[in-house]
Amino acid sequence: MKVLVVGFGSVGARHSNILCEMGHDVHVVTQQNEIGFPVLQCIGEALENESFEYVVIANKTSDHYNVLAQLAKKGFQGKILVEKPVFNNSTKETSEFSNLKLFVGYNLRFHPLISKLKDLLQKQSIISAAIYFGQYLPNWRPNRDYRVCYSAKKSEGGGVLRDLSHEMDYLLWIFGDWQRLTALGGHFSELEVETEDVVSTLLETKRCPVINLHINYLDRPPRREIIVNTKSQTVNIDLIRGTMQINNTITHHQVERNYTYKEQHLAILKGEMERLCTLNQGMAVLKMIEWIEVAMNSKERKWVSQ
C-alpha cells in the first residue's frame, strides 16, 4: 500500500519506519533531506502528483487542521490517522471532515493491559480510580534540547495536558464521560518551558464517582500506573513494568516498543473499529482538556460541570 506520512519528527519517523517494516511504500512530507524515504515538500504536491491510500498526520498539532482541510478539499477517499491531540483547541469547525475516514492516534487503547482493564471492568461496579503518569521532560529525547521541542511550546500543542492526553482518552474510554471536575496545575518546576509541567485533576464520570488524575514532566524515573477499586477487587496496572495485579495475584505482560502503533495501523487498515478513537472522541478529549484549564486557572478552584 502507498502511504503518506506528514511530518518527520520523532513520531513521524516512528510511523514511517513501522509502516515500512509492515511492507508499505512510505513517502514523507518534510523539509528534511536524505531521511531514507522519498521526500515531498508539501501536502499539496503529494496530493497532486501521487495516489495514496493511507495518510498519517504527524506534524505539529497546530498544523493538523490545515492538512485535513487540504485532504477534504481534494476529496481524499483513503484512511487517515491524525496524531494526538487532534487539534490545539476545540473551536475548530469539523463538519467539513465528516466524509473523511479519520481516526485519532490514541494507540494506548491497543496496549494489552489497557484492553484487559477495560474488559475486566465492563460489568463491575467501580468505586474509585487513580491514574498517574510522570516522566522527566529532558530525558524524553536524549539527543535533542527539550527547550526547542514542541512539548515546551504552548503554541505548538505542548504542556502535559495535551502532550500526555493518552491518559484522558483511556479514562473516558474505560470510565465513561466526565460529569464534573476540578484541578490544580501550572508551571511550578525549574524546567525552561512555556507550558504547564504538572496538573492534578479530581473528577467524577458516569461509571466512577472518584477519579484522581495526575500528570507531570517531572518524575525521574518515569512512572505510569492505574489503580482501580471495585466492590470485589483492587486492580493495579504498572505500564512501565508491564504488570497487572488483581488483589494479591500479579501477572506480567511485556510489550514490544512499537506494538501498540502496529496494532493501531492494522486496525485502521482492516476496518476494525472497536478500539479506534474517532474524531468525535478525539474532540471530547480536547474539550475535557480545556475544561481542566478552566478549573485550573480559576482563583476560586470551582468545580466545572458538562
Residue pairs with C-beta under 8 A, 6 or more apart in sequence:
1 24
1 25
1 53
1 54
1 269
2 24
2 25
2 27
2 50
2 51
2 52
2 53
2 54
3 19
3 24
3 25
3 26
3 27
3 52
3 53
3 54
3 55
3 56
4 26
4 27
4 28
4 29
4 40
4 46
4 50
4 52
4 54
4 55
4 56
5 12
5 15
5 16
5 19
5 26
5 27
5 28
5 29
5 37
5 55
5 56
5 58
6 12
6 28
6 29
6 43
6 55
6 56
6 57
6 58
6 59
6 67
7 28
7 29
7 30
7 57
7 58
7 59
7 60
7 63
8 16
8 28
8 30
8 32
8 35
8 58
9 58
9 59
9 150
10 141
11 58
11 83
12 28
12 30
12 56
12 58
12 59
13 35
14 258
14 261
15 56
15 58
15 81
15 261
15 265
16 26
16 28
16 35
16 37
18 258
18 261
18 262
18 265
19 26
19 56
19 265
20 26
20 37
22 262
22 265
24 54
26 37
26 38
27 37
27 38
27 39
27 40
27 46
27 50
27 52
28 35
28 37
28 38
28 39
28 40
29 39
29 40
29 41
29 42
29 43
29 45
29 46
29 59
30 39
31 41
32 39
33 39
40 46
40 49
40 50
43 67
43 70
43 71
44 70
46 52
47 70
47 71
47 74
47 76
52 78
53 78
53 79
54 78
54 79
54 80
54 81
54 268
54 269
55 71
55 76
55 78
55 79
55 80
55 81
56 80
56 81
56 83
57 64
57 67
57 68
57 80
57 81
57 82
57 83
58 83
58 105
59 67
60 150
60 156
60 157
61 83
61 85
61 87
61 88
61 150
61 156
61 157
61 162
62 88
62 155
62 156
62 157
64 82
64 83
64 86
64 87
64 88
65 87
65 92
68 80
68 82
68 97
68 100
68 102
69 96
71 80
71 100
72 96
72 97
72 99
72 100
76 100
77 101
78 101
79 101
79 102
79 103
79 268
79 269
80 100
80 101
80 102
80 103
81 103
81 104
81 105
81 264
81 265
81 268
82 102
82 103
82 104
82 105
82 282
83 104
83 105
84 104
84 105
84 106
84 165
84 166
84 169
84 277
84 282
84 285
85 104
85 157
85 162
85 165
85 282
85 285
85 286
85 289
86 104
86 279
86 282
86 283
86 285
86 286
87 283
87 286
88 155
88 156
88 157
88 162
89 286
89 290
90 283
90 286
90 287
90 290
94 279
94 283
97 279
100 279
102 278
102 279
103 268
103 276
103 277
103 278
103 279
104 169
104 277
104 278
104 279
104 281
104 282
104 285
105 264
105 277
106 165
106 166
106 169
106 170
106 277
106 281
106 282
106 285
107 260
107 261
107 263
107 264
108 114
108 166
108 169
108 170
108 260
109 115
109 169
109 170
109 173
109 260
109 264
109 275
109 276
109 277
110 259
110 260
110 263
110 264
110 267
110 275
111 239
111 255
111 259
111 260
112 253
112 255
113 237
113 239
113 242
113 244
113 253
113 255
114 170
114 174
114 237
115 275
116 244
116 253
117 174
117 226
117 228
117 235
117 237
117 244
118 170
118 173
118 174
120 233
120 235
120 246
121 174
121 207
121 228
121 230
121 235
124 230
124 231
124 232
124 233
125 230
125 231
126 175
126 207
126 208
126 228
126 229
126 230
127 208
127 209
127 210
127 229
127 230
127 231
128 208
128 209
128 210
128 211
128 228
128 229
129 171
129 175
129 208
129 210
129 211
129 212
129 226
129 227
129 228
129 229
130 211
130 212
130 214
130 225
130 226
130 227
131 167
131 171
131 211
131 212
131 213
131 214
131 225
131 226
132 214
132 215
132 223
132 224
132 225
132 226
133 164
133 166
133 167
133 214
133 215
133 216
133 223
133 224
133 225
134 214
134 215
134 216
134 217
134 218
134 219
134 222
134 223
134 224
135 216
135 217
135 219
135 222
135 223
135 224
136 217
136 218
136 219
136 220
136 222
137 146
137 151
137 152
137 191
137 193
137 197
137 217
137 218
138 146
138 191
139 220
139 222
140 146
140 149
140 151
141 149
146 152
146 191
146 193
147 192
147 193
149 158
150 156
150 157
150 158
151 158
151 159
151 163
151 193
151 195
151 217
152 158
152 191
152 192
152 193
152 194
152 195
153 193
153 194
153 195
154 194
154 195
157 163
158 193
158 194
158 195
159 193
159 195
159 196
159 197
160 185
160 195
160 196
160 197
160 198
160 199
160 215
160 216
160 217
161 168
161 185
161 196
161 199
161 215
161 289
161 292
161 293
162 289
163 195
163 217
164 215
165 285
165 286
165 289
167 213
167 215
168 213
168 285
168 288
168 289
169 277
169 281
169 282
169 285
171 205
171 211
171 213
172 178
172 205
172 281
172 284
172 285
172 288
173 277
173 281
174 207
175 205
175 206
175 207
175 208
175 211
176 205
176 206
176 207
176 208
177 205
177 206
177 284
177 306
178 203
178 204
178 205
178 288
178 291
178 306
179 203
179 204
179 205
179 206
179 305
179 306
180 203
180 204
180 303
180 304
180 305
180 306
181 201
181 202
181 203
181 204
181 288
181 291
181 292
181 295
181 303
181 304
182 201
182 202
182 203
182 295
182 301
182 302
182 303
182 304
183 199
183 200
183 201
183 202
183 292
183 293
183 295
183 296
184 199
184 200
184 296
184 301
185 196
185 198
185 199
185 200
185 201
185 292
185 296
186 196
186 197
186 198
186 199
186 296
187 193
187 194
187 195
187 196
187 197
188 197
188 198
189 197
189 198
189 217
189 218
191 197
191 217
191 218
193 217
196 296
197 216
197 217
197 218
198 214
198 215
198 216
198 217
198 218
199 214
199 215
199 216
199 292
199 296
200 212
200 213
200 214
201 212
201 213
201 214
201 292
201 295
202 210
202 211
202 212
202 213
203 211
203 213
204 210
204 211
205 211
221 240
222 240
223 240
224 238
224 239
224 240
225 236
225 237
225 238
225 239
225 240
226 235
226 236
226 237
226 239
227 234
227 235
227 236
227 237
228 234
228 235
229 235
233 246
233 247
234 245
234 246
234 247
235 244
235 245
235 246
236 243
236 244
236 245
237 243
237 244
237 245
238 244
238 245
242 252
242 253
242 254
242 255
243 250
243 251
243 252
243 253
244 250
244 251
244 253
245 251
264 276
266 272
267 273
267 274
267 275
267 276
268 276
291 304
291 306
294 304
295 301
295 302
295 303
295 304
298 304
